[in-house]
Amino acid sequence: MTNRIYAHRNLNAAKRDWSKWVYSYGFVKGAIGRGKLIGHSEAITLTSVDANCQQSGLAKIRDGAHRSVSAWLIGTPTTQPIAQGATLRRFSINPTKGQLQFTWSDDKTLVQFPLKMVQLKSDGCFAVID
């Protein structure tokens, strides 16, 4: 049996250098899917990926917080290589603009989860499209 993990952008690393993408991750636990932090990485590949967005994090930002983890991805970590010829499509979320849904970066339409495979890389989040 594989363990699913949650992963989100590390906001402390982003605060020091906004162009730097480092991810915090941990084993999934409980109803909202966040458990104890187990590490940080500049690259994680997940399969069978779902998203969790929390309105409470958005409320903190509306109340003046500069940053709050309000969304994360949940999936199974893999070392499986990306298929040759696959397309990477970037997506993001921006709760500071009142947006608490993941959108495709190229056309701003909503990302429909679950996604088959996602790469969290040093330059952003990318869905692997066959």
C-alpha positions in Angstrom: 0.0 0.0 0.0 1.3 3.4 -0.9 1.0 6.4 1.4 -0.6 9.6 0.1 1.0 12.8 1.0 -0.1 16.5 0.9 2.1 19.1 -0.6 2.0 22.9 -0.7 4.3 25.8 -1.5 6.5 26.7 1.4 5.5 30.3 2.2 8.5 31.0 4.3 10.9 30.2 1.4 8.7 32.2 -0.9 8.8 35.2 1.5 12.6 35.2 1.3 12.7 34.8 -2.5 9.3 34.9 -4.3 10.9 33.3 -7.4 11.9 30.2 -5.4 9.5 27.3 -5.3 10.1 25.0 -2.3 7.4 22.5 -1.2 6.4 21.3 2.2 5.0 17.8 2.4 3.7 15.3 4.9 1.5 12.2 5.2 -2.2 12.7 4.8 -4.2 12.6 8.0 -7.7 13.5 9.0 -10.6 15.0 7.1 -8.7 17.9 5.6 -5.7 15.9 4.6 -2.9 17.6 6.4 -0.8 15.7 8.9 2.6 16.1 10.4 5.2 17.8 8.1 7.9 15.4 7.1 10.1 17.4 4.8 10.7 20.0 2.1 11.7 19.5 -1.5 12.2 21.6 -4.7 10.6 18.8 -6.8 7.8 16.3 -6.1 5.9 14.2 -8.6 2.4 13.0 -7.5 -0.1 10.6 -9.1 -3.9 10.5 -8.6 -3.9 14.1 -7.4 -6.7 15.9 -5.6 -6.9 19.4 -4.2 -8.0 20.7 -0.8 -8.9 24.4 -0.4 -9.8 25.8 3.0 -12.0 28.9 3.3 -10.5 29.6 6.7 -7.1 30.3 5.1 -8.8 32.8 2.7 -10.5 34.4 5.6 -7.2 35.0 7.3 -5.9 36.7 4.2 -9.0 38.9 4.0 -8.4 39.8 7.7 -4.9 41.1 6.9 -2.6 38.1 7.0 0.1 38.4 4.3 0.1 34.7 3.7 -1.7 31.6 4.9 -1.6 28.0 3.6 -5.1 27.7 2.4 -4.7 25.1 -0.4 -2.7 22.0 -1.0 -2.5 19.0 -3.3 -2.9 15.4 -2.1 -1.5 12.5 -4.1 0.8 9.4 -4.2 4.5 10.2 -4.6 6.2 8.5 -7.5 9.6 8.3 -9.1 7.9 7.3 -12.4 9.4 9.2 -15.3 7.2 11.5 -17.3 6.2 9.9 -20.6 8.1 11.1 -23.6 5.9 13.5 -25.6 3.7 14.4 -22.6 2.8 18.0 -22.2 3.2 19.9 -18.9 0.4 22.4 -18.3 1.0 25.0 -15.5 -1.6 25.8 -12.9 -1.8 27.9 -9.8 -3.9 29.5 -7.1 -3.8 33.0 -5.7 -5.8 33.5 -2.5 -4.4 37.0 -2.1 -6.7 38.0 -5.0 -9.7 36.3 -3.4 -9.3 33.2 -5.6 -9.5 29.9 -3.8 -9.6 27.6 -6.8 -6.8 26.2 -8.9 -6.8 27.7 -12.4 -4.8 26.9 -15.5 -2.1 29.6 -16.0 -2.6 29.9 -19.8 -6.4 30.5 -19.9 -7.5 31.0 -16.2 -10.2 28.2 -16.5 -10.7 26.0 -13.5 -8.6 22.9 -13.0 -10.8 19.8 -12.7 -9.5 17.3 -10.2 -8.4 14.6 -9.8 -5.4 14.8 -12.1 -3.5 11.8 -13.2 0.0 13.2 -12.5 1.4 16.5 -11.3 5.0 17.7 -11.1 5.8 20.3 -8.4 9.0 21.9 -9.7 11.3 24.8 -8.9 9.3 27.0 -11.4 5.7 26.0 -10.5 3.0 23.4 -10.5 2.4 21.4 -13.7 -0.2 18.8 -14.7 1.2 16.1 -16.9 -1.1 15.8 -19.9 -0.7 12.6 -22.0 
